[in-house]
Amino acid sequence: MPIIVNLDVMMAKRKMSLNELSDKVGLTLSNLSILKTGKAKAVRFSTLEAICEVLECQPGDLLEYSKDE
């Protein structure tokens, strides 16, 4: 998939666990795990906004485009 999710990188930089992020964002662990592993088919802007607010980052810090070759 050409979109790479760097949620785990930002969580590590902020020293935040998936459980802690789940509590602060208000998403289930399973939904965050699906997003973190890159298996999500879509993400709502409201979810992206909440994650960015909690992790104090920009959407571009979480999502990256990589051309398939």
Secondary structure as GFF3:
##gff-version 3
##sequence-region A 1 69
A	DSSP	beta_strand	3	5	.	.	.	ID=ss1
A	DSSP	alpha_helix	7	13	.	.	.	ID=ss2
A	DSSP	alpha_helix	18	25	.	.	.	ID=ss3
A	DSSP	alpha_helix	29	36	.	.	.	ID=ss4
A	DSSP	alpha_helix	45	55	.	.	.	ID=ss5
A	DSSP	alpha_helix	59	62	.	.	.	ID=ss6
A	DSSP	beta_strand	63	65	.	.	.	ID=ss7
###
